[in-house]
């Protein structure tokens, strides 16, 4: 604080003007600037006008090149642009926000994340099903004994589904807790690495409940599919006799 710096609007640094630093600030995090070194300075409007004036144009201090207008109803932007262009021929009016359907890089990134999530869910479901089939096959003799002592298939199936439900809930809870524990570490590491205040990982209640809502039904369904074939088998087949 208090240091004097020389600023110039000319690329070669012509006609620099002294300014005293009175404070520092953290720029608004912008994903588009990730990994880039940006040097910013905020000036009072009269100082900025004096710094950026065109010395070849004496009227440059009293002219502007662009004006931003914020509308109460953003949906009326096309009508406003058409009316303003008709009143002032030669004026270029365009929105600062991308129109619906435009190639927004963040929309593309979101769709890419959705595709990765769907592939991950499908692959993990197949892995879970294979694991449940192996676990159920190891309990073949146990199911045969339960059938021999008089338990019906529906009773055994309910027990298997209850076990699958408990395992799925426990696994989902463990995954959410692990994500909450690692969230701060991931954010601090990448914020330090890229020197930014961006939040890279955020586990919100909506994300947590969505994960649980996907994990629990998939776990129960895997238990049902893996057990249904054995439950339909005969007792002697289960006992391998």
Phi and psi in degrees as a GROMACS rama.xvg file:
@    title "Ramachandran Plot"
@    xaxis  label "Phi"
@    yaxis  label "Psi"
@TYPE xy
87.1159  -8.76541  UNK-2
-71.2028  150.368  UNK-3
-104.239  127.397  UNK-4
-121.198  157.184  UNK-5
-105.347  123.285  UNK-6
-119.505  145.429  UNK-7
-145.854  140.443  UNK-8
-84.7014  -6.99081  UNK-9
-85.9848  135.456  UNK-10
-58.2378  -29.3795  UNK-11
-93.0041  2.15902  UNK-12
81.6624  24.8127  UNK-13
-75.1388  148.966  UNK-14
50.1011  58.3068  UNK-15
-71.477  153.751  UNK-16
-125.632  141.703  UNK-17
-81.6116  141.431  UNK-18
-138.332  143.658  UNK-19
-101.89  132.757  UNK-20
-77.3599  121.085  UNK-21
-111.141  -3.35521  UNK-22
179.417  169.714  UNK-23
-129.568  159.144  UNK-24
-148.66  160.665  UNK-25
-100.351  117  UNK-26
-61.1172  154.283  UNK-27
-62.1879  125.806  UNK-28
-57.7155  133.32  UNK-29
-133.309  115.727  UNK-30
-59.1138  -27.4349  UNK-31
-70.2568  -17.9979  UNK-32
-99.3818  9.2227  UNK-33
-62.7024  127.927  UNK-34
84.1493  -0.154597  UNK-35
-109.239  143.681  UNK-36
-89.6246  115.374  UNK-37
-116.165  130.693  UNK-38
-110.551  118.302  UNK-39
-124.41  151.652  UNK-40
-145.413  139.234  UNK-41
-107.798  130.157  UNK-42
-121.867  157.153  UNK-43
-66.4008  148.877  UNK-44
-57.3068  -45.6528  UNK-45
-61.3513  -37.412  UNK-46
-66.1157  -39.5625  UNK-47
-67.5102  -39.3036  UNK-48
-63.3711  -42.8474  UNK-49
-66.9075  -32.9273  UNK-50
-75.2227  -36.6623  UNK-51
-98.3944  9.65096  UNK-52
-65.8816  151.23  UNK-53
-93.4263  111.886  UNK-54
-68.3889  -20.0364  UNK-55
-81.789  -12.3528  UNK-56
-122.463  104.659  UNK-57
-61.9688  -23.6348  UNK-58
-91.9402  8.42711  UNK-59
-66.6981  -24.9616  UNK-60
-69.9406  -23.4712  UNK-61
-106.471  14.8316  UNK-62
-126.753  154.66  UNK-63
-127.5  151.893  UNK-64
-97.6656  -20.8143  UNK-65
-156.636  150.016  UNK-66
-132.776  130.028  UNK-67
-96.0294  130.807  UNK-68
-120.909  126.751  UNK-69
-102.624  122.441  UNK-70
-92.3069  148.542  UNK-71
-66.5773  -41.5423  UNK-72
-109.905  103.203  UNK-73
-60.4392  -23.543  UNK-74
-70.078  -16.359  UNK-75
-90.0433  10.2874  UNK-76
-59.9003  -45.0464  UNK-77
-60.4993  -43.0286  UNK-78
-66.4948  -38.9552  UNK-79
-64.4164  -43.3379  UNK-80
-64.0364  -39.8276  UNK-81
-66.658  -42.4433  UNK-82
-66.9988  -42.084  UNK-83
-67.8057  -37.8935  UNK-84
-65.8337  -34.2598  UNK-85
-71.3136  -33.4987  UNK-86
-78.1269  -31.1951  UNK-87
-126.654  86.2605  UNK-88
-60.9621  140.304  UNK-89
93.3283  -12.4743  UNK-90
-83.25  130.944  UNK-91
-95.5793  119.832  UNK-92
-117.906  123.698  UNK-93
-147.486  149.327  UNK-94
-74.9732  150.538  UNK-95
-88.6312  -13.1542  UNK-96
-101.529  149.847  UNK-97
-70.2624  136.347  UNK-98
-67.9245  159.517  UNK-99
-58.2661  135.719  UNK-100
88.9617  -3.13018  UNK-101
-71.5473  160.67  UNK-102
-78.5141  77.7793  UNK-103
-80.514  124.613  UNK-104
-61.6397  -30.6392  UNK-105
-73.4506  -31.8582  UNK-106
-67.0947  -42.411  UNK-107
-61.9473  -41.8769  UNK-108
-64.6123  -38.8199  UNK-109
-64.4537  -40.6231  UNK-110
-66.9628  -35.964  UNK-111
-64.4915  -41.5483  UNK-112
-64.0774  -38.3155  UNK-113
-63.6437  -42.0136  UNK-114
-63.4714  -42.046  UNK-115
-63.5178  -40.3562  UNK-116
-63.7587  -42.1177  UNK-117
-64.949  -42.8883  UNK-118
-64.0187  -40.109  UNK-119
-64.6242  -43.0162  UNK-120
-63.7011  -42.351  UNK-121
-64.8508  -45.5818  UNK-122
-65.9047  -41.8968  UNK-123
-67.6143  -32.5122  UNK-124
-65.8166  -41.631  UNK-125
-64.2167  -40.3044  UNK-126
-65.1449  -41.4308  UNK-127
-64.9646  -40.3596  UNK-128
-63.8083  -44.3935  UNK-129
-62.2441  -39.4715  UNK-130
-66.0248  -41.7481  UNK-131
-67.4699  -35.9154  UNK-132
-61.9818  -42.8262  UNK-133
-65.2415  -40.3108  UNK-134
-66.8053  -41.3455  UNK-135
-68.4249  -37.963  UNK-136
-63.1468  -32.9059  UNK-137
-69.4024  -21.1342  UNK-138
-99.5131  21.8167  UNK-139
-57.9612  -48.0973  UNK-140
-66.3815  -34.2063  UNK-141
-63.9421  -41.4757  UNK-142
-64.8508  -37.4907  UNK-143
-63.5392  -41.228  UNK-144
-64.59  -42.4465  UNK-145
-62.1408  -37.9085  UNK-146
-67.6043  -38.0014  UNK-147
-67.4566  -32.5511  UNK-148
-84.2911  2.07797  UNK-149
109.288  2.36482  UNK-150
-74.1322  136.501  UNK-151
-79.319  163.867  UNK-152
-62.4452  -38.816  UNK-153
-63.0938  -38.9467  UNK-154
-65.5377  -42.0485  UNK-155
-67.8001  -38.8877  UNK-156
-63.7869  -41.0777  UNK-157
-62.514  -38.2724  UNK-158
-65.2502  -42.0831  UNK-159
-64.2986  -42.4974  UNK-160
-65.089  -37.6451  UNK-161
-64.2288  -40.9343  UNK-162
-64.8121  -42.1769  UNK-163
-63.4626  -38.167  UNK-164
-64.0108  -43.7936  UNK-165
-63.7178  -42.5635  UNK-166
-65.0753  -40.423  UNK-167
-65.9174  -42.1202  UNK-168
-64.5309  -44.1163  UNK-169
-63.1646  -42.5713  UNK-170
-65.2196  -41.0524  UNK-171
-65.336  -42.2069  UNK-172
-63.6333  -40.7122  UNK-173
-63.9968  -40.8172  UNK-174
-64.7084  -41.2212  UNK-175
-65.8788  -44.4137  UNK-176
-63.1864  -40.5784  UNK-177
-63.3743  -40.4033  UNK-178
-64.5994  -38.9119  UNK-179
-66.374  -36.9681  UNK-180
-70.4714  -36.7999  UNK-181
-86.2972  -12.649  UNK-182
-58.1241  -50.3867  UNK-183
-63.7364  -39.5618  UNK-184
-64.6071  -44.0441  UNK-185
-62.0111  -46.0599  UNK-186
-62.9608  -44.663  UNK-187
-65.1045  -39.2015  UNK-188
-65.1514  -50.0957  UNK-189
-73.3652  -30.5372  UNK-190
-65.3176  -37.4577  UNK-191
-70.607  -39.7698  UNK-192
-67.2365  -42.0233  UNK-193
-99.4033  0.0104377  UNK-194
52.8525  59.6474  UNK-195
-144.078  162.209  UNK-196
-99.923  10.1171  UNK-197
-62.4533  145.463  UNK-198
-98.5396  114.924  UNK-199
-87.8142  -34.4904  UNK-200
-127.93  129.898  UNK-201
-142.47  113.496  UNK-202
-94.778  100.137  UNK-203
-92.4497  161.57  UNK-204
-55.8459  -34.5768  UNK-205
-64.6781  -42.5387  UNK-206
-64.9845  -41.5398  UNK-207
-63.6543  -46.6533  UNK-208
-66.9868  -34.1473  UNK-209
-65.5963  -39.352  UNK-210
-64.1748  -43.6376  UNK-211
-64.8343  -41.0504  UNK-212
-64.8007  -25.9353  UNK-213
-86.7583  -39.1229  UNK-214
-72.1808  -43.1451  UNK-215
-65.4959  -51.5768  UNK-216
-60.6264  -36.6572  UNK-217
-65.6154  -39.2644  UNK-218
-65.2505  -42.6095  UNK-219
-66.4342  -41.1132  UNK-220
-64.5457  -39.2377  UNK-221
-64.0867  -38.8713  UNK-222
-64.1885  -41.4169  UNK-223
-65.985  -47.8635  UNK-224
-64.0657  -40.8334  UNK-225
-72.4009  -25.4759  UNK-226
-96.2228  -21.7974  UNK-227
-63.8776  -37.6863  UNK-228
-64.5438  -40.8244  UNK-229
-71.1364  -36.9486  UNK-230
-67.3787  -26.2838  UNK-231
-82.4657  -10.4216  UNK-232
-76.091  161.696  UNK-233
-75.8983  160.544  UNK-234
-62.9968  -42.2205  UNK-235
-67.4748  -32.0441  UNK-236
-67.4162  -39.8887  UNK-237
-64.4214  -38.3865  UNK-238
-81.195  -2.55653  UNK-239
58.6828  46.916  UNK-240
